[in-house]
Amino acid sequence: MARVVVLGGGIAGHTAALHLTRMLKRSDEVVVVTPNSNWNWIPSNIWVGVGKMKTDQVTFKLGPIYKRKGIEFHQALATAIHPEGGPQRPGPYIDVIYTDPARAGEHGELDYDYLVNATGPKLNFGATPGLGPDGHSYSVCTAGHAVDASAALQAAIQRMKKGERQVLVVGMGHGTCTCEGAAFEYAFNVEHEVRQAGVRDLADIVYLTNEYELGDFGVDGLTFTQQGFQTTSKLWTESLFRERGIRAITGAHVMSVEEGVVHYEQLDGSANSLFFDFAMLLPPFRGVDLHAYDADGADITDELFAPNGFMKVDADYSGKPFEEWRAEDWPSTYQVPRFPKIFAVGIAFAPPHQISRPRKSPSGTVISPSPPRTGMPSGIMGKLAATNIAEMIKHGDSAQIRTASMADMAAACVASAGSGLRQGSAASMTMYPVVPDLVKYPNTGRSLEDTFGEIGLSGHWIKLLLHYMFIYKGKARPGWHLIPE
Ligand SMILES: Cc1cc2nc3c(=O)[nH]c(=O)nc-3n(C[C@H](O)[C@H](O)[C@H](O)COP(=O)(O)OP(=O)(O)OC[C@H]3O[C@@H](n4cnc5c(N)ncnc54)[C@H](O)[C@@H]3O)c2cc1C
């Protein structure tokens, strides 16, 4: 009998846990530790953030699904990992603090044979004074944040209906943010909503980003084919913004946010302020502050985690210069080298280097997007960890370990506005691979046949279809495992 503990019931962790239930024997145990009682299809929070969907359309309760699938569920936060056991406890275990209202604040210890760290990001609003829901800007990172953003946006629309001009700022709340695709999509949606409300002429919509140029998306931009012609994500995104009258401020690090004003520094060294009536600014991400201890109780957090709090796995963390990194520096099994029964998947693993060229302002402020780890790669990594754990349980040392590097993985980004079947449009991009491989694809680092973009209603339908498919899959309805990650 083996016991697999999954930390995090998000896209990567929930995918891993569900696959484990069908890959392992009945006598094996699958345990999920996650602080929220609900699962959230985060990509659709964008639609909640403009009032086009309700919270219950993008979330559902995990408890009943885990009961049906025989998964042991602990609504709790993992706080520490003891991969060698500890002075009082022989085998590997984790520390948790319960968030379940019935046991809130209670401390617990859970044994494991295999551990999947899928704890995603800590939403690091604290990195920028005044940023976020406890400060002066909104977010769409959780369904709750998105509900508040929608209410504030509607209030701005009401003011415009009374004839007041409004400045609506959407973008990144720090120079090192990732997830530019989400902010881009939200900007698209805000513009759509304002136009639908008949007040477009009274809205100044500003996209404030840490990207050096539009279309970078944290992946150093894309060269792709559109209707048989080669173009770049820069040209494409600039034209989308121009058509919609959205003004972009690029290369910006938000220094602080005050009531109605954001202060930012730019790559040219200038310091500027922008007054706003509504601002949705995403936070930078870091790891979730897990600690690690060896058998004697000595702190080994620095060995297992990078300074940004993400877990170090089978990647090259030597920190060589940007120009020298290679596709193979990226992890492919997501195992912790010293403890191969620990996997870190989704946003929880530490990327070995930037994909976007690192840039600093003259005063040394880092202003460049961190590498994105979007939903599709996160789901693929979750399934990969489950597959390899099942293989290790069955075959021990002779297990055939499978690989899935982001340098050999595709990702799709569909920035869709509107939410009905007829009223919507989307800018859809697919890239392969996510991490450029300049040896395989010497010109751009990516396959031109498999990297493409389209604009139109069909992309919007795909996004809607994905929404319903992934909610269906997340609920583990019949045939769920046939839906690809
Ligand atoms: C607004 C927005 C829109 C997006 N849109 C898209 C899109 O259109 N397409 C796309 O591909 N990607 C999109 N993404 C990115 C996508 O949501 C992420 O790639 C994905 O959620 C990452 O999966 P994950 O499992 O690593 O993290 P998450 O899904 O965030 O899951 C992490 C889980 O770990 C839990 N957790 C946190 N701390 C602990 C702890 N200490 N112990 C135990 N559990 C813990 C969390 O509560 C959460 O349940 C979007 C992201 C945002 C913010």
The ligand as a Tripos MOL2 file, in Angstrom:
@<TRIPOS>MOLECULE
LIG
   53    58     1     0     0
SMALL
NO_CHARGES

@<TRIPOS>ATOM
      1 C1         -7.0980   35.7900  -13.9050 C.3       1 LIG1
      2 C2         -6.3680   34.6360  -14.4760 C.ar      1 LIG1
      3 C3         -6.7380   34.1530  -15.7330 C.ar      1 LIG1
      4 C4         -6.0610   33.0890  -16.2900 C.ar      1 LIG1
      5 N1         -6.4240   32.6500  -17.5280 N.ar      1 LIG1
      6 C5         -5.8040   31.5980  -18.0690 C.ar      1 LIG1
      7 C6         -6.1860   31.1100  -19.3600 C.ar      1 LIG1
      8 O1         -7.0600   31.6610  -20.0260 O.2       1 LIG1
      9 N2         -5.5550   30.0190  -19.8420 N.ar      1 LIG1
     10 C7         -4.5760   29.3900  -19.1280 C.ar      1 LIG1
     11 O2         -4.0370   28.3910  -19.6020 O.2       1 LIG1
     12 N3         -4.1850   29.8290  -17.9120 N.ar      1 LIG1
     13 C8         -4.7720   30.9150  -17.3690 C.ar      1 LIG1
     14 N4         -4.3840   31.3630  -16.1490 N.ar      1 LIG1
     15 C9         -3.3210   30.6430  -15.4340 C.3       1 LIG1
     16 C10        -3.8570   29.4130  -14.7150 C.3       1 LIG1
     17 O3         -4.9160   29.7830  -13.8800 O.3       1 LIG1
     18 C11        -2.7170   28.7980  -13.9330 C.3       1 LIG1
     19 O4         -1.7510   28.3560  -14.8500 O.3       1 LIG1
     20 C12        -3.1330   27.5900  -13.1160 C.3       1 LIG1
     21 O5         -4.1600   27.9050  -12.2300 O.3       1 LIG1
     22 C13        -1.9340   27.0340  -12.3720 C.3       1 LIG1
     23 O6         -2.3080   25.8510  -11.7520 O.3       1 LIG1
     24 P1         -1.6960   25.4490  -10.3510 P.3       1 LIG1
     25 O7         -2.3650   24.1880   -9.9670 O.co2     1 LIG1
     26 O8         -0.2230   25.4860  -10.4170 O.co2     1 LIG1
     27 O9         -2.1240   26.6110   -9.3550 O.3       1 LIG1
     28 P2         -3.6040   26.9290   -8.8260 P.3       1 LIG1
     29 O10        -4.6180   26.5480   -9.8320 O.co2     1 LIG1
     30 O11        -3.5560   28.3340   -8.3500 O.co2     1 LIG1
     31 O12        -3.7710   25.9500   -7.5840 O.3       1 LIG1
     32 C14        -2.9800   26.0500   -6.4350 C.3       1 LIG1
     33 C15        -3.7670   25.4600   -5.2870 C.3       1 LIG1
     34 O13        -2.9280   25.3120   -4.1420 O.3       1 LIG1
     35 C16        -3.6270   25.7560   -2.9990 C.3       1 LIG1
     36 N5         -2.6570   26.1380   -1.9790 N.ar      1 LIG1
     37 C17        -2.0360   27.3300   -1.8020 C.ar      1 LIG1
     38 N6         -1.2160   27.2770   -0.7440 N.ar      1 LIG1
     39 C18        -1.2970   26.0240   -0.2470 C.ar      1 LIG1
     40 C19        -0.6870   25.3650    0.8430 C.ar      1 LIG1
     41 N7          0.2020   25.9730    1.6250 N.pl3     1 LIG1
     42 N8         -1.0350   24.0820    1.0840 N.ar      1 LIG1
     43 C20        -1.9200   23.4390    0.2970 C.ar      1 LIG1
     44 N9         -2.5330   24.0200   -0.7500 N.ar      1 LIG1
     45 C21        -2.2130   25.2990   -1.0230 C.ar      1 LIG1
     46 C22        -4.4560   26.9180   -3.5240 C.3       1 LIG1
     47 O14        -5.4980   27.2420   -2.6520 O.3       1 LIG1
     48 C23        -4.9300   26.3430   -4.8480 C.3       1 LIG1
     49 O15        -6.0660   25.5430   -4.6760 O.3       1 LIG1
     50 C24        -5.0100   32.4620  -15.5810 C.ar      1 LIG1
     51 C25        -4.6410   32.9410  -14.3190 C.ar      1 LIG1
     52 C26        -5.2900   34.0310  -13.7770 C.ar      1 LIG1
     53 C27        -4.8710   34.5490  -12.4260 C.3       1 LIG1
@<TRIPOS>BOND
     1     1     2 1
     2     2     3 ar
     3     2    52 ar
     4     3     4 ar
     5     4     5 ar
     6     4    50 ar
     7     5     6 ar
     8     6     7 ar
     9     6    13 1
    10     7     8 2
    11     7     9 ar
    12     9    10 ar
    13    10    11 2
    14    10    12 ar
    15    12    13 ar
    16    13    14 ar
    17    14    15 1
    18    14    50 ar
    19    15    16 1
    20    16    17 1
    21    16    18 1
    22    18    19 1
    23    18    20 1
    24    20    21 1
    25    20    22 1
    26    22    23 1
    27    23    24 1
    28    24    25 2
    29    24    26 1
    30    24    27 1
    31    27    28 1
    32    28    29 2
    33    28    30 1
    34    28    31 1
    35    31    32 1
    36    32    33 1
    37    33    34 1
    38    33    48 1
    39    34    35 1
    40    35    36 1
    41    35    46 1
    42    36    37 ar
    43    36    45 ar
    44    37    38 ar
    45    38    39 ar
    46    39    40 ar
    47    39    45 ar
    48    40    41 1
    49    40    42 ar
    50    42    43 ar
    51    43    44 ar
    52    44    45 ar
    53    46    47 1
    54    46    48 1
    55    48    49 1
    56    50    51 ar
    57    51    52 ar
    58    52    53 1
@<TRIPOS>SUBSTRUCTURE
     1 LIG1         1 GROUP 0 **** ****
